Amino acid sequence: MNKQEKTIAILLGLCLAGWLWYSVTEQKKAAEAVREAMSSQSAAQQVQSVSVGRETKKKAEDAEVSERETVKMAYVKPEKLVTLSNAQEVVVLSTHGASVKSVTLLDYAQKCGVVSAENPAVVLDFASAPALAAEGDFEIVGQGEDFVCFRNAGMTRHIRLSGGYRLEVEEESVSSALPSRLPIGVMSMGGGANDLLSIDSWAMDAKGGRVIHHGEEEPLESYLVATTGGCSGKKSAVGIPETSEVSVPGACTWVAVKNRFFVTAVCGMSEQAVDFRASVTRDVKASDYVLKNVSADVGMAKDAKSRKYTFFAGPKKQSLLWDLGMRDVMEFGMWRWVCYPMVWVLNLFHSWVPSFGIGIILLTILVRLVFWPLTHKSTVSMRRMSEIQPKMKEIREKFKDNPQRLQQETWALYRDNKVNPLASCLPMLVQIPVFIALFTVLRSAVELRYAPFLWIADLSEPENLFPGFFPFGGLNILPILMAVTMGLQSALTPSTGDRQQQRMMMIMMPIMMLVMFYSFPSALSLYWTLSQVLSIVQMWYIRKRYTPPAPAAATDTVEAVVTRQMRRHGN
């Protein structure tokens, strides 16, 4: 590389490294703090989460007792439970508030492996804040295989279980207006090995919290209450209250609460929703600010006599959310134009082959094929650049006291040998959005949750072989292989500049990428390692097939080229 190319490559590498490093700062430490804090709680304490809508509280012990007494006083009759199920989920409904108590996701195990008696399915438990809860007791006035109808003195609620983890809800007033608040449930940990709730969409301080919404137009299209994370790093809990609640006015078509892999939402509300209210509870036993759970409810039009909407509780899967008009739950941000087709292609490959690992391999091959012409042209240009280095050295020595003539002669040499000095940087520039988009997709893709491949138990997490192998964690083979292939690729890259600097880059870049990738999901390391291997194969192929260009014709002299360059520059 020449000096200009090195500068561009270093800047691009630093920008990419900074962005990726910022995205995963101390995620592992934060996850460990969550697991330690949650494991120290008894089952009774976990149930005593703060209910949606609580606006005042006393001391922690008094508040928990008061909350349980309030719940008991709200319902007079004994609770009856109704179960609706299909091949995807089991939904437990209650006559207390005609509410949703829990949703069991039959295709998703709590731990690595398939669903079994020893490894039960994931349960989205809303017991502490039942979803869709209305006031008072209800009677069951109708029930079938996929529906149930509740009624009390004020309203009738018909709930039908449909495909795609949906409950289709229809409500009709009997003697008064329908409830003005619609809870959408409480969300806690999501079942990943390094999973946690974070505050990406929250700004918290000693005065409370405020929501950073994602709607850009009025009325607001959507609100995302809480997201997954580690991206914000650790935040001190000093001075931050145990609970925080905020109300945000404005019409919205859907409201969602999610963790890393799962989401609960109310959507299809049209113009019925007038605001939403969100509440977070932090883990008081953690020294850093760590969320224990997040909940929300939607404010509905007070004069409504009937309404329809959809309740969703299931995996954070693009195809499901797209059908409901909630694709922004994926939070792909500015890279959505790359992320959406990438997820679609990955799922298409998985429909052909049973392994997501093979799907990632096919995706890598596809990306390399798409960029093959560009990379091929760049590599050939770099070889030509390497071949003209002796002439470049002569020109620099001859015209070192005449910068303008040096530039003219250099461009003439480039033109004669069909060399583009920036060609080597173009493939890197084009592939950076693809790489960042892949990182954005793979870090929270529910498809990769506990997906095994070869020796990898979970593609959504680092390999973590032999825990404790290093003082800072287990052994991750793929990042090491990636660093080796990067070094080999650098060694095969034609030298176009100072060999000492190239050797330094050959050492520094693999080390930097190794450190950066070591805690990344193994799926990302698999992609980048294979991409480097394919790049090496392409370089070998070009080396075998490459034929140096014929020398310029005698009539096409350097002086003529220089004259054309001078005219182009106005000289």
N, C-alpha and C positions, 0 to 999 in steps of 0.2 A: 504494500500500500504506500502511496505517497502521503505527504504530510496532511493534505486536505482530507483525504479519505480516512486517515487515522483519526483525525479530529471528529469527523462525522460519526464514525463507528463508535468511538469512545463515548461521545455525547449520547448516542442512541442507547448504547449499553447501560450507561449510568441512569438514563431516564427510565428504561425498562426495569432495571434493578431497583431503583428507588420506588417505583410504583408498586412492584410486586412485594418488596420488603415491607412497605407501609401497609399493604393489604393484609398481612399475616403477623403483624407485630405482637409478640407475646401471646399468641392464640393458645399455644400449648399450656403456658402457665395459667392463663385465665381459666381454661377448661379444667385443669387440675384443681384449682381453687373451688370451682363449682362442684366437682365430684366430691371433694372432701367435705364441703359444707353440707351438701345434700345428704351424704351418707351419715352424717352425725345427727340428722333429724330423725325423730321417731315417726312412725306412720301416722300417729294422731296429730303431730305438729304439721305434717304435710297437708292434712285435710283442712287445717285451720287457716286457709288462705283468705286474704281480704276480699270481700264480696264487691262486685261491681256496683258503683254508685255510693259507696260509703264516703261521707264528706267530713266526718269528725271522728276522733278516737281518743281514748284515754291512754293509760299505760298499756304495754303490750299484753300483759296477762289479763287485765280487765277487758280489753278489746276483744280478745279471743272468746272469752266466756260470754260477753254481751252478744257477739255475733251469732254464736250457736243458739242462744236463747231467742234471738230475733227470728232466726230461721224456723225454730220450732213453733213460735207463736203465730207465724204467718199462715200455717196450714193446720187445720183442725182435724180433718179426716186422715185415716191411715193411708200411707202411700201405696199406690199400685203401679207396678212396672209393666210396660208393654215392650216386646222385642220384635223388631222388623229386621229381616236379613236377606241378603242375596249372596252371590258368589264372592263379592268384593268386601262386604262389611256387615257388621252386626250393630244395629242402633238400638239403644235402650232409652225408652221414653218414660216419663213419669206423669202421674195425675197431679202431682204438685206443680202447678203452674203450666201444665201441658208442655213440659220442657224436655230437652234432650240431656240425659244424664251422662251418656258416654257413647263413643263410637269406636268399635274395634275394627282395625284394618287387617283383614285376613291375609293379605299378600305380603305383609311386612312384619318380620320378626323383630322382637325387642333386642336380640343380640345376633351376632354373626351366625349364619346358618339358616336353615329353613324353619318354618313355623312347626312346632311340635309341642307335646305336653311339657317337655323340659325347657322349651324356648318359645313361650307364648307370643301371640301377635301383639303389635303395638296397640295401645288403648289411649285414645284421646279422652281423658277423664275430666268431665265438667262438674263433678260433684260439688266442688267448693263454690262454683258460680255457674249453675245450669244454663245452657244455651236456650234462647227463645222463651225464657221463663216469664209467664204472666202472673198477675196477682191472684191468689186464692186457689182453692181446690177445684178440680175438674172431674167430671164423670166421663167414662168411656161410653159413647153412644153408637159407635160403629167400629168394626174392625175386620180386616181381611189379611191376606197373605202379605200385601205390600202397602197397606194403609191403615190408619187409625183416625178416628174422629173424636175429639174432646169437646165437652160443652160444660159451661157453668152459667150462672145467672146473667153474666154480662156478654159473653161471646161464644162463638163456635170456631174451633180450629181443626182443619182437616190437613193431615200430614201424609204424604205419599212418598215411599221410597222408590227412587228411579235409579237408572244406571249412572255411572260416573261420580259416585260418592255424593249424590245430591238428595236432598229432601225438598220436595215441592210443597210449599205451604200456602194454604188459602184460609183466610180469616173473614168472619162476618160478624158484625155487631148484632147482639140480641136486644139489649135494653139500654146500652150506653155506648159511648165512643170506644174504639179499640185502644189498647194500651199505647201510651206515648213513647215508651222505651222498649227497645228490642235487644236484649243481650246476645252477643255472638259467641260467648264462651270464654274460657281461660286457656292460655297456652303456656306450657312449661318446657322442659327439656325435650329434645326431639329424637333421642335414641341413637345418636352417633357416638363413636368412640371418643371424639374430642368435641362434643357438642355443647353449645351454650346459647343463651339468649344474650343479645347485646343491645346497645343503645344507639345504633346507627341512625335511627329515625327519631331519637330523643335528645334534647339538650336539658340536662339536669343540673340543678345547683341547690343551694340551701333554701331558696325560696319556693322550690317545687320543680315542675317540669313543663315543657312545652313541646308540641308535636311539630315536626318538620314534615309537611305534607308534600305529596308528589303530584297533585293536581295543578295544571298550568292554566286552565281556563275557568271561567265562571259560567254556569255552576261547576264546581269542582268535579272532575271526572272520578276521582278515587282518593282514598286515604289508606296509607299503609301504616299501621299502628306500631309495629315493632318488627325488627328483622334479626337476622342471624349474624354471628360474627366473629369477634376478635379483632376486627379491622381497626377499631378505635383504641386498642390497647387497654391497659389497666387505668382506672380512674379511682382516686381516693374517695372513700365513702364518708369522710369526715364532713359533718354538717348537712348531709343529705338525708331527708326524712325517709322513714321506712316505707311509706306509701306516698304516691303522688297521683293526682287526678287532674285532668284537663278536659274542658269542653270546647269544641270547635264548631262554630256555626257554618252553614253552607250546605246546599243540596249536593248529594253524591249518589252515584249509581251502585257502588259497592264499598264495603269496608271489610278489611281482612286483618287478621292477626296470625303471625307465622313464627316458626322457628326455622332451623336449618333445612329440614326436609318436609315438614307438614304445615298445613294451613287450615284455618277455619274462617269462614267468611259468610256474609249475607250479601246477596247480589240480586240483580233484576228488580231493583226497587223503584225504578223510573223516577218520578218526581215526588215519591212518598217520603223520602228521607230528607229531613231538614237540618240535621246536625249529627255529630257523634261525640261520644265521651269515652275517654280511654283512661285506664288506671294501670299503674305498675307497682309491684311489690318487690323490694330488694331483699337480698339475703342478709339479715342482720348479723349473722355469724361470720361473714366474710369481711376482711379488712378493706378490700377493694369493692368498688361499686359493681355488684353482680345482681342481675335480675333473677328473682325466684319464679315469678310468673307475670304475665301480661294479660289484660282483659279489656274488653270494649263493649259498648252498646250504642245502638243507633237511635236517634230521636226521630220519631215518625209524626206525620201530620196528625194533629189532635182531633180534627173533625172527621176523620176517615170512618166510614161505615163498613168498608170491605177493602181487602188488599190481597195481593199475591206477591210472593217473592221466593227465592231459592236459598236454602241453607246448604253450604258446602263444608265438609270436614273430611280431608283426605290428603293424599300426597301432593307435594308441590311439583306437579308435572305439567309441562308446557301445554300439551295437547288438551288436557282437561280444563285448564284455566283459560285457554284461548277460546274454547267453545262457550265459556261463560262471560266473555268480555273482560277477563281479569288478567290479561297477559302481563301487565305491569307488576304483578306480584313477584315475577321472576327477578325484577330489579337488575336488568341488564344495562340500563343506563345508555350512555352514548354509543356503546358497542352493540346495541340491539340488532342493528342491520347485519352484523356478522353472527351474533349469538343465535338468533331465531333459526336461520337455515342450518347452522351447525348442529343444533339439538335435533332438528328434523332428520338430518342425514345420519346422525348417530343412532337414532331410534330405527331408521330404515335399515341400517346395517344389522342392528340387533334383531330385527324381524327375519333376517335371512340366516343369521348364525346365533346360537344360544348364548354366546359369551360376549359381555361388553368389552372385555380385553381385546378380543379379536375385532370387535367393532371399532375400537380406538385405533388398532393397527390399520384397518381398512380406511378409516378417516385420514390417518397420517399419509397413507399411500395416495389417496385422492388429492390431498393438499399439495403433495410433492409433484404429482402429475400436472395439476393446474398451473403450478409455478415453474414447471420444467423448462419451457421455452425461455422464460426470463432468466432463470438460473443458468441455463446453458449459455445464453448470450453473454451473461456476466462473467462466467468462468473462462470462456474463450477470450473475452476482452482482457481479463487479468493475465492470461498466458501471453497474449501479445504484448501487454504492458511489460511483463517480465523480460521478454526477448529484446525489447528496445532499450532496456536500462543502460547498456554500455553506450549507446548513442546519446541517451539522455545525459549521461555523465559528461560526455565530450562537449555537448552543447552548453551545459552549465559552466564548465570550465572555460570554454571559449568566449562566452558572452556574460561572464559574471559581473562585468562592469557596465553592462548595458541591459537593464531589466526589460525595457520595451522590446528590444530585439530578441532577448531570451524567450519572452512570451510568444513572439511571432514564430520563432524557430520551433518551439515546443509544440505549438498547435499544428504547425506544418508536419512535424514528425507524427503526431497523432493521426492526422488526416491520411498521410501516406500509408500508415500501417493499420488503418481502420480501428483505432483504439478510442474508447470512450472512458475518460478518467473517472467518471462517476458511476460507471456501470456496476462496479462491485458493491456499491452501497444500495442500489435500487432494490434487489431482492430482500435485503434486510429491512428496508423501509416498508415494503409491501407486506411482509410477513409479521411485523410487529402487531398490527391490529388483530390478525388471526390468532397469534399467540395469546394476547391479552384477553380476547374473546373466549378462547378455550379455557384459560384460567378462570374467567368469570363463570363459565358454564360448569366446569368440573368441580369447583369448590363446594357447590350446593346442589348438585344433580342427584335427585332421589333415585334415579336409575342406577347410579353407581354405589348407593348405600349398601354396604356389606356384599358387594359384587366381587367374587373371587376371580383370580386369574393366575395360573401356574402356582408359584409360591406365595402370591399376594393374597391375603385374606380379605382385604377391603380396599377397593380401588379409590374410595373417597378419602382415604387416610394414608399416611406414610406406611411403608412396609412394617417397620418396627419389629424386625426379626431379632431374636435374642434380647429381650428387654434388659437394660442395664449393661449392654455390651460396651457402650461408651458412657462416660460420666453424664453426658447430656441426653442420653436416650439409647434406643435400640439401633441395630444395624439396618441401614437402608441401602440396598444393592444398586437400584436403578440410578440414583443420583451419582454414585461413584462411576458406573458404566458411562453415564452421560458425560461426566468430566473427562474420562479417558477418550471417548469418541470425539469430543471437542478438541482435545489436544492433537489427536491424530488428523482431524480435518485441517487444523491450522498448519500442521506439518506438510500436508499435501497441497495447501493453497500456494499458488505461484507467488514468489517473492517479488514485490514491486517497489521495495524501498530498503531502508536500513535493516539488515538482517538481525542486528542486535535488538532493535526495537521489536521486530517480528517475534523473536524468541521470547522476549519479555511478555508480549501479548499472548503468546501460546501458553505461557505458564499462568499469567494473572487471570485471564478470562475463564478458563475451566475452574480455577479455585473459587472465583467469585460466584460462578453459577452453581458450583457444588454446595457452597454455604447457603445460598439462597434457596435452592431446591430441596435441601435436606428435610425440611419440615412440610413440604408441599404434598398434596395428594399424589399417591403413586401413579394415578392415571395420567397426570400431567408429566411426570418424569418419564413414563412409558412413551408418551407422544414425542417428547423432545429427544429422547435417546434414539428412538427409531428414526426420527427425522434426520438426526446427525448421521446415522448409519447409511440412510438413503442418499444423503448428500455426498458421503465418501464414495459410494458406488457410482454416483453421477460423475464425480471428479475422475475416478478411475476410467470410466467409459470415455470421457472426453479426452483424457490423456492418450488412450489407445487409438481413438479415431481422429484426433486432431492433426491437421496438416497446416504447416505455416503458410501464410499468404504469400503469393508471388510478389517479387519486388516491383516497385513502381516502374512504369514505362519510362524509357529514356527521355521522351519529350516532356514528360510530366516532372519537371525538375523541381528541386526544393525552392529555387528562386521564384518560379512561377507560383507555387503554392503560397510562398511568403507574400508575393505581390497581391494575391487574392485576399489573404488575411489582412494585409494593410488596408486594402480598399474597404473590407468589411468593417474595420475599426476606424475608418475615416481618416487614414494616414496616406 
